[in-house]
């Protein structure tokens, strides 16, 4: 079956690789345009583009699908199916109408929960016990299409957003291959979503970074986990701003005001939360490197 793949980040590359290795006919790969990164602002290819070029797959990077020439280019490929994973662009109905067997998407949540751009991170930020990947048909509405299959996975209590994303990518890759096979065989299910049960996972922003120490310890931990690898949680400690990479629950109770620095131990810096005590295990000072909090504060004493 002639496939066009659309995706951009690492999770999409993992899926593309699995589809390629499964022997499916990939006639084109669409990905977002190269973006300037780092201090030199050098144009950088997406992981999907890197894989496609390395395996001689045709790459397309249109700015928009509102251009008739772009639509004509896609029609000329004559795809039977579009496979979309974290492309980063909204596909208009004119695109969805092109493939004979429609367009499918691997969405990293248990739909209709957590529609939107950041489902993996928000599953942690929302204190979920499990998440998953939904194979769905694309429609004009954001993540509103009919469901083909859902594969669930538990979330480890200390798993970060980056770690969970790696696991989700593997699940999505397997599901993508199986879904393509089911569509080819004519056995793919099609179940409408319960739209009244929808929740949303908007894009993350740096405004979310500051830790609210008045929250329970578990919520503070989830805040830190969910914002890795970006934008990363932050806190002001002793008048200095830090990125916070790992926080744990000491199991202790306190009546001190939230945010009060309580003690420096071998484990790290203890901070009062909403009734409990958290310990900051890993952090990064501005201009410094990520390191154990206990090691940092041994060399940079902090007033308690």
C-alpha positions as CSV (number, residue, x, y, z in Angstrom):
1,X,0.0,0.0,0.0
2,X,1.4,3.4,-1.0
3,X,1.9,5.5,2.1
4,X,2.8,9.1,2.8
5,X,4.2,9.7,6.2
6,X,4.0,13.1,8.0
7,X,5.8,13.8,11.2
8,X,8.6,15.8,12.8
9,X,10.1,15.0,16.3
10,X,11.8,11.9,17.7
11,X,8.5,10.0,18.4
12,X,7.6,10.4,14.7
13,X,11.0,9.2,13.6
14,X,10.6,6.0,15.8
15,X,7.3,5.3,14.0
16,X,8.7,6.1,10.6
17,X,11.6,3.7,11.2
18,X,9.3,0.9,12.3
19,X,7.0,1.4,9.2
20,X,10.1,1.4,6.9
21,X,11.5,-1.7,8.5
22,X,8.2,-3.5,8.2
23,X,8.5,-3.1,4.5
24,X,5.7,-0.7,3.7
25,X,5.9,1.4,0.6
26,X,6.7,4.9,1.7
27,X,6.4,7.2,-1.3
28,X,6.9,10.5,0.5
29,X,7.8,11.9,3.9
30,X,6.5,15.3,5.0
31,X,8.1,17.2,7.9
32,X,8.3,20.7,9.2
33,X,10.8,23.1,7.8
34,X,14.4,23.2,9.2
35,X,14.6,25.4,12.3
36,X,17.4,27.5,13.7
37,X,18.7,26.2,17.0
38,X,21.3,26.9,19.7
39,X,23.5,30.0,20.0
40,X,24.6,29.9,16.4
41,X,21.0,29.6,15.2
42,X,22.1,27.0,12.6
43,X,19.3,25.5,10.6
44,X,18.6,22.0,12.0
45,X,16.8,19.1,10.3
46,X,14.0,17.3,12.1
47,X,14.7,13.7,13.3
48,X,12.2,12.5,10.6
49,X,14.0,14.3,7.9
50,X,17.4,12.9,9.0
51,X,16.0,9.4,8.9
52,X,14.2,9.9,5.5
53,X,17.4,11.3,3.8
54,X,19.5,8.5,5.3
55,X,17.2,5.9,3.7
56,X,16.6,7.7,0.4
57,X,12.9,8.6,1.0
58,X,11.6,11.6,-0.8
59,X,11.2,14.6,1.6
60,X,8.7,17.4,1.4
61,X,8.7,20.5,3.7
62,X,5.8,22.8,2.6
63,X,5.2,25.9,4.6
64,X,1.4,25.6,4.2
65,X,-1.2,23.3,2.6
66,X,-3.2,26.3,1.5
67,X,-1.1,26.5,-1.6
68,X,-2.7,24.7,-4.5
69,X,0.7,23.7,-5.8
70,X,1.4,21.9,-2.6
71,X,-1.9,20.0,-2.8
72,X,-1.2,19.1,-6.4
73,X,2.2,17.7,-5.4
74,X,0.6,15.5,-2.8
75,X,-2.1,14.3,-5.2
76,X,0.6,13.4,-7.8
77,X,2.1,10.9,-5.3
78,X,-1.3,9.1,-5.3
79,X,-1.1,7.8,-1.7
80,X,-3.5,5.2,-0.6
81,X,-3.0,6.3,3.1
82,X,-1.6,9.1,5.1
83,X,0.2,8.2,8.4
84,X,0.6,11.2,10.7
85,X,2.6,11.3,13.9
86,X,3.3,14.6,15.7
87,X,3.6,16.5,12.4
88,X,3.0,19.9,14.0
89,X,0.7,21.2,11.3
90,X,-3.1,21.2,11.1
91,X,-4.1,19.3,7.9
92,X,-7.1,20.9,6.1
93,X,-9.9,18.7,4.7
94,X,-8.4,19.1,1.2
95,X,-5.4,17.1,2.3
96,X,-7.5,14.5,4.2
97,X,-9.6,13.9,1.1
98,X,-6.6,12.9,-1.1
99,X,-5.8,9.4,0.1
100,X,-8.2,6.6,-0.9
101,X,-8.1,5.0,2.5
102,X,-8.0,8.2,4.5
103,X,-5.5,9.6,7.0
104,X,-4.5,8.0,10.3
105,X,-2.8,9.5,13.4
106,X,-1.0,8.0,16.4
107,X,-2.0,10.3,19.3
108,X,-0.1,9.9,22.6
109,X,-3.1,9.7,24.9
110,X,-6.2,7.7,25.7
111,X,-8.6,9.7,23.6
112,X,-10.9,11.6,24.1
113,X,-8.7,12.5,27.0
114,X,-5.8,14.9,26.5
115,X,-6.4,16.1,22.9
116,X,-3.8,18.6,21.8
117,X,-0.1,19.3,21.6
118,X,1.3,18.0,24.9
119,X,-0.5,14.8,25.9
120,X,2.5,13.0,27.3
121,X,3.5,15.8,29.6
122,X,0.0,16.6,30.7
123,X,-0.7,13.0,31.6
124,X,2.0,13.5,34.3
125,X,1.0,17.1,35.2
126,X,-2.6,15.8,35.7
127,X,-1.4,13.1,38.0
128,X,-2.7,10.3,35.7
129,X,-1.9,6.7,36.7
130,X,-1.9,5.5,33.0
131,X,-1.7,6.8,29.5
132,X,-1.4,5.3,26.1
133,X,-1.5,5.7,22.3
134,X,-4.7,6.0,20.2
135,X,-4.7,5.1,16.6
136,X,-7.4,7.2,15.0
137,X,-8.7,8.5,11.7
138,X,-8.0,12.2,11.2
139,X,-10.9,14.6,10.8
140,X,-11.1,18.3,10.5
141,X,-11.4,18.7,14.3
142,X,-8.4,18.5,16.5
143,X,-7.9,14.9,17.6
144,X,-11.7,14.3,17.1
145,X,-11.5,11.5,14.6
146,X,-12.9,8.0,15.0
147,X,-10.8,5.6,17.1
148,X,-9.2,2.5,15.5
149,X,-7.4,1.1,18.6
150,X,-6.1,2.2,22.0
151,X,-3.0,0.7,23.7
152,X,-2.6,1.7,27.3
153,X,0.5,1.8,29.6
154,X,0.9,2.6,33.3
155,X,2.9,5.7,34.3
156,X,5.7,5.0,36.8
157,X,5.4,7.4,39.8
158,X,8.8,8.9,39.2
159,X,8.9,8.6,35.4
160,X,9.8,11.9,33.7
161,X,8.1,13.3,30.6
162,X,11.2,12.5,28.5
163,X,11.3,8.9,29.8
164,X,7.6,8.4,29.2
165,X,7.9,9.8,25.7
166,X,10.5,7.2,24.9
167,X,8.2,4.4,25.9
168,X,5.2,5.9,24.2
169,X,7.2,6.2,21.0
170,X,7.8,2.4,21.0
171,X,4.1,1.7,21.6
172,X,3.1,4.1,18.9
173,X,5.5,2.5,16.4
174,X,4.1,-0.9,16.9
175,X,0.5,0.4,16.8
176,X,1.2,2.3,13.6
177,X,2.5,-0.9,11.8
178,X,-0.4,-3.0,13.1
179,X,-3.0,-0.3,12.1
180,X,-1.6,0.0,8.6
181,X,-1.8,-3.8,8.2
182,X,-5.4,-3.8,9.5
183,X,-6.5,-1.0,7.1
184,X,-4.8,-2.9,4.3
185,X,-6.7,-6.1,5.3
186,X,-10.0,-4.2,5.7
187,X,-10.2,-5.2,9.4
188,X,-9.6,-1.8,11.1
189,X,-12.3,-0.8,13.6
190,X,-13.9,2.6,13.6
191,X,-15.5,3.8,16.8
192,X,-16.7,7.4,17.2
193,X,-15.2,9.3,20.2
194,X,-17.3,10.4,23.2
195,X,-16.8,14.1,22.6
196,X,-18.5,15.1,25.9
197,X,-15.7,13.4,27.8
198,X,-12.9,15.3,26.0
199,X,-10.1,17.0,27.9
200,X,-7.2,19.0,26.5
201,X,-3.4,19.1,26.6
202,X,-2.3,22.6,25.4
203,X,1.3,23.5,24.5
204,X,3.6,23.9,27.4
205,X,5.3,27.3,28.1
206,X,8.0,28.7,30.3
207,X,5.3,30.5,32.4
208,X,4.5,27.0,33.8
209,X,8.0,26.5,35.2
210,X,7.9,28.0,38.7
211,X,7.1,25.5,41.4
212,X,4.2,26.2,43.7
213,X,5.4,24.9,47.1
214,X,1.9,25.3,48.6
215,X,0.9,22.2,46.6
216,X,1.1,18.7,48.1
217,X,4.5,17.0,47.7
218,X,3.1,14.5,45.2
219,X,1.9,17.4,43.0
220,X,5.3,19.1,43.2
221,X,7.0,15.9,42.1
222,X,4.6,15.6,39.2
223,X,5.2,19.2,38.2
224,X,8.9,18.6,38.0
225,X,8.6,15.3,36.1
226,X,6.1,16.6,33.6
227,X,8.2,19.6,32.6
228,X,11.2,17.5,31.6
229,X,12.8,17.9,29.1
230,X,11.2,21.3,28.4
231,X,10.5,23.9,29.8
232,X,11.9,22.4,33.1
233,X,10.6,23.4,36.6
234,X,12.2,26.3,38.3
235,X,12.5,27.6,41.9
236,X,14.2,30.5,43.7
237,X,16.3,29.2,46.5
238,X,18.3,31.6,48.7
239,X,17.7,34.4,46.3
240,X,19.0,32.5,43.3
241,X,17.0,30.9,40.4
242,X,17.5,27.2,39.7
243,X,16.2,24.6,37.3
244,X,14.8,21.7,39.2
245,X,15.2,18.2,37.7
246,X,14.3,15.8,40.5
247,X,12.2,16.1,43.7
248,X,11.3,13.3,46.1
249,X,9.0,12.9,49.1
250,X,10.7,12.6,52.4
251,X,7.6,11.3,54.1
252,X,8.0,14.0,56.8
253,X,5.3,16.5,57.9
254,X,5.8,20.2,58.7
255,X,3.9,23.2,59.8
256,X,6.4,25.6,58.3
257,X,5.2,27.9,55.5
258,X,5.4,26.4,52.0
259,X,8.7,27.2,50.3
260,X,10.7,27.3,53.6
261,X,14.1,25.8,53.3
262,X,14.3,23.3,56.1
263,X,17.6,21.3,56.0
264,X,20.5,20.2,53.8
265,X,21.0,16.5,54.0
266,X,23.0,13.9,52.1
267,X,19.9,13.4,49.9
268,X,19.5,17.1,49.0
269,X,17.7,20.3,50.1
270,X,14.5,19.8,52.0
271,X,11.7,22.3,51.3
272,X,8.3,22.7,53.0
273,X,5.3,22.0,50.8
274,X,1.6,21.9,51.5
275,X,1.8,20.0,54.7
276,X,4.7,17.8,53.7
277,X,8.4,18.0,53.0
278,X,10.0,17.5,49.6
279,X,13.7,17.0,49.0
280,X,15.3,18.5,45.9
281,X,17.7,15.9,44.6
282,X,18.9,17.4,41.3
283,X,19.1,21.0,40.1
284,X,21.0,23.4,37.9
285,X,22.1,26.9,38.8
286,X,22.0,29.6,36.2
287,X,25.2,29.3,34.1
288,X,26.0,26.0,35.8
289,X,25.6,22.3,35.1
290,X,23.0,19.8,36.2
291,X,24.1,18.1,39.4
292,X,23.0,16.6,42.7
293,X,21.7,19.3,45.0
294,X,23.7,18.0,48.0
295,X,26.9,18.4,46.0
296,X,26.0,21.9,44.8
297,X,25.2,23.3,48.2
298,X,28.3,21.8,49.7
299,X,30.3,24.2,47.5
300,X,27.7,27.0,47.6
301,X,26.4,27.2,51.2
302,X,22.8,28.4,51.6
303,X,21.2,30.0,54.6
304,X,18.5,28.0,56.2
